[in-house]
Amino acid sequence: MAYFRVQLRNGSSHTFQAVNMRADAHSLYLEERAAGAWRPVFTSPLTEVERVQRRFTENDGTWTWLNEQLPAPIGGVRAW
């Protein structure tokens, strides 16, 4: 699973472990897969998200945070 750091417009920063990042017309979702179903780890309105970063581990064991582009919105709403 990847690590994502989400920085919100209010200045707070949150780190999550997730498999998938997606967006619909209104929200950003970080998700994990459990028992064959996608489950949200974090959800936030897109208007509150300042930046999303993914952590990459370097060969020497250190890590680097790189900015991620928000995914293109997926049509429709996924039923949980």
trRosetta pair geometry for C-beta under 8 A, 3 or more apart (Angstrom, degrees):
i j d omega theta_ij theta_ji phi_ij phi_ji
1 17 4.8 69 122 172 130 97
1 18 6.3 164 -171 78 109 10
1 19 5.4 -73 -119 -72 86 69
1 32 6.9 -10 -119 -115 135 100
2 17 7.2 167 86 -151 34 60
2 18 6.5 -33 67 70 81 62
2 19 7.2 118 19 -116 85 27
2 54 5.6 -20 172 -153 130 106
2 55 7.0 162 -176 50 77 76
3 15 6.1 1 -176 -174 104 102
3 16 7.2 160 -154 83 58 37
3 17 5.6 -35 -97 -96 67 68
3 54 7.1 129 80 -160 57 56
3 55 4.0 -3 72 29 111 125
4 15 7.1 165 86 -151 44 54
4 16 5.3 -16 61 62 93 87
4 17 7.8 158 17 -98 75 20
4 18 5.8 -22 7 33 122 112
4 21 6.4 128 -91 -77 153 126
4 30 5.6 -150 51 -115 149 138
4 42 7.9 -140 82 41 125 140
4 52 6.1 -15 -170 -169 110 97
4 53 6.9 149 -159 79 58 47
4 54 5.7 -30 -101 -98 70 64
4 55 7.6 -135 -73 -1 24 84
4 68 7.3 -42 -131 8 100 149
5 13 6.1 4 -179 -177 102 103
5 14 7.2 163 -154 83 56 38
5 15 4.9 -23 -99 -97 76 79
5 52 7.3 155 80 -158 51 47
5 53 4.5 -9 56 59 100 102
5 54 8.0 -163 18 -73 75 19
5 55 7.1 86 -19 -47 101 95
5 65 5.9 -19 24 -138 136 134
6 13 7.2 165 84 -154 45 54
6 14 5.1 -15 58 61 94 91
6 15 7.9 176 17 -84 69 30
6 16 7.0 13 -3 7 110 111
6 28 7.4 159 -128 108 132 144
6 30 7.4 -122 -45 -32 131 134
6 42 6.6 -168 2 137 152 153
6 44 6.8 149 166 12 148 148
6 49 6.4 -66 -165 -130 102 98
6 51 7.7 170 -154 89 42 51
6 52 5.4 -11 -106 -107 71 78
7 11 8.0 -29 -172 -157 91 22
7 12 7.5 175 -150 93 54 42
7 13 4.8 -17 -101 -103 77 85
7 49 7.7 94 77 -164 52 61
7 50 4.6 -61 109 67 93 112
7 51 4.5 10 50 54 113 90
7 52 7.6 -155 23 -73 72 34
7 53 7.6 43 -10 -3 103 103
8 11 7.2 -30 81 34 78 24
8 12 5.0 5 44 61 113 85
8 13 7.5 -159 14 -79 74 37
8 14 7.5 36 -19 3 106 103
8 44 6.8 -123 -100 -162 110 154
8 48 5.2 -11 -152 156 102 91
8 49 6.3 -61 -111 -105 61 39
8 50 5.9 107 177 0 11 98
9 47 7.7 -46 -5 144 145 58
9 48 5.5 -123 18 -157 105 48
9 49 7.3 14 -28 46 88 7
9 50 4.9 145 -75 -59 57 98
10 48 7.3 -11 -12 -159 95 97
14 42 6.9 157 115 -125 135 148
16 30 5.1 103 100 112 145 158
16 41 5.1 135 -178 130 130 125
16 42 4.9 -113 -64 -18 164 133
17 32 7.6 40 112 -81 78 120
17 41 7.2 -132 74 -157 51 160
18 21 6.6 98 105 -65 133 75
18 30 3.9 -127 -57 172 169 98
18 31 5.8 91 -164 53 113 27
18 32 5.7 -116 -134 -61 62 75
18 41 4.7 -144 -89 31 106 147
18 42 7.2 -92 -59 21 139 99
19 31 6.4 -55 57 98 85 71
19 32 5.3 102 3 -125 102 50
19 33 5.4 -41 46 -3 159 93
20 29 7.8 1 109 111 94 95
20 30 7.3 156 85 -160 54 44
20 31 4.4 -20 65 61 103 102
20 32 7.7 -180 22 -78 85 22
20 33 7.4 77 -9 -43 116 94
20 38 6.6 -45 47 -133 145 120
21 28 7.3 -12 -168 -173 91 94
21 29 7.2 161 -154 87 45 57
21 30 5.6 -16 -102 -104 76 69
21 31 7.6 178 -80 18 28 78
21 52 7.0 130 -156 166 150 153
21 68 6.9 44 82 145 167 153
21 71 5.9 160 115 -18 87 122
22 28 7.9 163 90 -156 37 52
22 29 5.2 -13 65 61 81 104
22 31 6.9 -2 17 1 103 122
22 71 5.3 -64 -130 71 44 151
22 74 5.9 -8 -178 -8 120 126
23 27 6.7 -168 -147 96 68 43
23 28 5.1 -28 -98 -102 94 59
23 29 6.9 173 -87 16 39 77
23 46 6.4 66 -153 -83 124 118
23 70 5.6 35 -30 172 152 101
23 71 5.0 167 13 70 95 86
23 72 7.3 -161 61 109 107 14
23 73 5.2 -73 110 -93 91 62
23 74 7.2 145 79 3 47 79
24 27 5.8 19 45 47 92 79
24 29 7.7 43 -7 -11 88 115
24 73 5.2 64 -165 -154 28 95
24 74 5.8 -58 -97 55 70 75
24 76 7.8 -102 -130 83 119 35
24 77 6.4 31 -125 -100 162 67
25 73 5.0 66 -71 -155 50 154
26 45 6.1 -49 164 -135 82 79
26 46 6.2 -156 175 7 28 103
27 43 5.6 7 176 -171 132 92
27 44 6.5 158 -154 82 83 31
27 45 5.6 -61 -98 -103 74 39
27 46 6.2 -143 -101 -30 17 79
28 42 7.8 -10 110 114 93 94
28 43 7.1 166 83 -150 55 45
28 44 5.3 -9 53 60 99 84
28 45 7.8 40 12 123 80 8
28 46 5.8 117 -33 -88 89 69
28 49 5.3 56 -5 -52 145 155
28 52 7.1 -167 -164 -64 151 138
28 70 6.6 -88 -101 -139 115 110
29 40 5.5 -86 -154 -117 101 101
29 42 7.4 159 -155 86 40 58
29 43 5.4 -4 -105 -103 72 82
30 40 7.1 88 70 -160 53 67
30 41 4.7 -61 106 63 96 104
30 42 4.3 23 40 47 113 97
30 43 7.8 -142 27 -63 67 46
31 38 4.6 7 175 -173 141 102
31 39 6.3 145 -157 71 83 35
31 40 5.6 -54 -99 -101 78 43
31 41 6.2 173 -109 1 19 88
32 38 7.5 151 77 -152 31 57
32 39 5.6 -25 65 63 81 91
32 41 5.4 81 -16 -53 98 113
33 36 7.3 5 179 -122 97 11
33 37 7.1 165 -152 79 64 27
33 38 5.8 -38 -97 -95 70 58
33 39 7.5 147 -108 16 20 80
34 37 6.5 -32 71 62 63 76
34 39 5.4 -14 28 4 111 129
37 80 7.8 94 168 -159 122 63
38 78 7.1 -8 67 146 132 150
38 80 7.9 -101 85 -117 79 78
39 80 7.5 81 -116 -148 57 111
40 43 5.1 -5 -172 -44 144 106
40 80 7.5 -54 -10 -101 101 137
44 48 5.3 -109 171 76 109 117
44 49 5.6 122 104 -61 126 98
45 48 4.9 83 69 5 88 104
45 49 7.6 -159 96 -15 48 87
46 49 5.6 -56 -149 26 42 114
46 70 7.2 81 -135 -162 108 156
49 52 6.6 -4 -176 -46 124 95
49 70 7.2 113 108 -92 143 130
51 67 6.2 -66 -167 -129 110 99
52 67 7.4 97 78 -160 52 60
52 68 4.6 -54 104 61 98 108
52 70 6.4 110 19 -83 129 73
53 65 4.2 34 157 177 139 103
53 66 6.2 154 -157 74 86 29
53 67 5.6 -52 -99 -96 80 40
53 68 6.1 162 -117 -2 22 89
54 65 7.3 155 73 -152 29 61
54 66 5.8 -25 60 62 80 85
54 68 5.0 81 -18 -57 101 121
55 63 5.0 14 -175 172 102 134
55 64 7.3 150 -153 76 57 36
55 65 5.6 -34 -94 -95 67 69
56 63 6.3 159 80 -157 39 80
56 64 5.2 -21 62 62 93 88
56 65 7.9 161 18 -95 74 21
56 66 6.0 21 -3 0 119 116
57 61 6.9 -22 -173 -145 103 30
57 62 7.6 159 -154 90 60 30
57 63 4.9 -43 -99 -96 56 90
58 61 6.9 -33 74 38 80 20
58 62 4.9 -1 39 67 122 78
58 63 6.5 -168 -1 -95 81 30
58 64 6.2 75 -48 -13 104 103
71 74 7.8 2 128 -34 118 90
74 78 7.6 24 99 -38 136 105
